[in-house]
Amino acid sequence: MNCYSQELPIIFPQHGAGRKHHRDITLEDWQQHIVNTFPLEFFRGLYHSDGSRSQNIVNGKNYPRYLFANWSDDIRKLFTETTEKLGLSWTTANWHNVAISKRKDVEWLDKHVGAKA
């Protein structure tokens, strides 16, 4: 699928030259309104683009968790803010990975987000 339009910079003002983690990624007011209205859908889009569901082995036990990886501080912040809007807890696995590991949160995500296609 292709899309061509001179209006794309208006629809996607975050687009620009260079790598995402080298430029500011902020939402316009109208975009933030959409995210505030549909946080689960925004979370799902972030997860499906840069997330994974994996097993975390602790003391020989297998625990499922959701991970989100992105080098952009701004994009990780959008992810964590949206995670909090959904009432979920998150931790930093390392400098570019955010983990959602609490059992109740993983179960909720399994029910509402599901496996990646």
Secondary structure in CASP SS format (residue, H / E / C, confidence):
PFRMAT SS
TARGET T0000
AUTHOR 0000-0000-0000
METHOD secondary structure of the structure
MODEL  1
M C 1.00
N C 1.00
C C 1.00
Y C 1.00
S C 1.00
Q C 1.00
E C 1.00
L H 1.00
P H 1.00
I H 1.00
I H 1.00
F C 1.00
P C 1.00
Q C 1.00
H C 1.00
G C 1.00
A C 1.00
G C 1.00
R C 1.00
K H 1.00
H H 1.00
H H 1.00
R C 1.00
D C 1.00
I C 1.00
T C 1.00
L C 1.00
E C 1.00
D H 1.00
W H 1.00
Q H 1.00
Q H 1.00
H H 1.00
I H 1.00
V H 1.00
N H 1.00
T H 1.00
F C 1.00
P H 1.00
L H 1.00
E H 1.00
F H 1.00
F H 1.00
R H 1.00
G H 1.00
L H 1.00
Y H 1.00
H H 1.00
S H 1.00
D H 1.00
G E 1.00
S E 1.00
R E 1.00
S E 1.00
Q E 1.00
N E 1.00
I E 1.00
V E 1.00
N C 1.00
G C 1.00
K E 1.00
N E 1.00
Y E 1.00
P E 1.00
R E 1.00
Y E 1.00
L E 1.00
F E 1.00
A E 1.00
N C 1.00
W C 1.00
S C 1.00
D H 1.00
D H 1.00
I H 1.00
R H 1.00
K H 1.00
L H 1.00
F H 1.00
T H 1.00
E H 1.00
T H 1.00
T H 1.00
E H 1.00
K H 1.00
L C 1.00
G C 1.00
L C 1.00
S C 1.00
W C 1.00
T E 1.00
T E 1.00
A E 1.00
N E 1.00
W C 1.00
H C 1.00
N E 1.00
V E 1.00
A E 1.00
I E 1.00
S C 1.00
K C 1.00
R H 1.00
K H 1.00
D H 1.00
V H 1.00
E H 1.00
W H 1.00
L H 1.00
D H 1.00
K H 1.00
H H 1.00
V C 1.00
G C 1.00
A C 1.00
K C 1.00
A C 1.00
END
